[in-house]
Each structure stands twice: as structure tokens, then as C-alpha cells.
Amino acid sequence: MNKQLGLIAGALLVSTSCFAADSFQVETSVYKANELLASPVMLVEEKKTATISIGEGFSYEITVIPQQNNTAAVETSITLAGSNFTPSFMVEYGKQASFEIGENKVSILVSKSKS
């Protein structure tokens, strides 16, 4: 009986570890008028929003949603000097992506975190 309970417990542990969430290292650089304002590096768990604020003029939220073929959907909300923008886009792991809105530029590098 104890042997069967041990086998069942072991099987449950193995099956739950197969469904463990991935985490990602996200390196971001934020520029305003070509001046680097912030460059946070965050560890983000898949499908969970991570937030960072620097001073009163910058806040940043990001959610990483893994896709197929070594890519992820990235949803962001950035507040910079009173302006808010919420770009969403696809990235390939390990390749820098960037976008510009007016004089603001944001570059993002998403990598799978090593467990």
C-alpha cells in the first residue's frame, strides 16, 4: 500500500512539473529624444504582469505570453512623463525588437530564463 502511494505521489509530482510556468528575462531600454531614461531588466513569469516604476515619471508593465516557433506575444503599458502608451507585439526570443512613438523609443529583448 505504501509503495502504491509513493508511486502515485511521484506521478503527481512529475505531471505537475510538466505544467510549470516558464519565466523570461526581459531587458528594456527606454529613450526620450535619444536620451536613455531607463533600462530595467526584469524576470517575468509567463502570462503574469510584472511592473516597475522609476521615480515619478516612468512606470512600466509587461506581460509575456509564449507562442509557437520560439516567439512570444508581449503586451506593455508604459507611462513616460505623463504620456501613456500600450503597444503589443510579437518578439522572437533572443532578438531585440523596438518601436517608436513620437520622440519615445523602446527596445525590448526577451529571453527564456534558465531554470
Secondary structure as GFF3:
##gff-version 3
##sequence-region A 1 115
A	DSSP	alpha_helix	2	18	.	.	.	ID=ss1
A	DSSP	beta_strand	23	32	.	.	.	ID=ss2
A	DSSP	beta_strand	35	38	.	.	.	ID=ss3
A	DSSP	beta_strand	41	45	.	.	.	ID=ss4
A	DSSP	beta_strand	50	54	.	.	.	ID=ss5
A	DSSP	beta_strand	58	66	.	.	.	ID=ss6
A	DSSP	beta_strand	71	80	.	.	.	ID=ss7
A	DSSP	beta_strand	83	85	.	.	.	ID=ss8
A	DSSP	beta_strand	88	92	.	.	.	ID=ss9
A	DSSP	beta_strand	97	101	.	.	.	ID=ss10
A	DSSP	beta_strand	104	112	.	.	.	ID=ss11
###
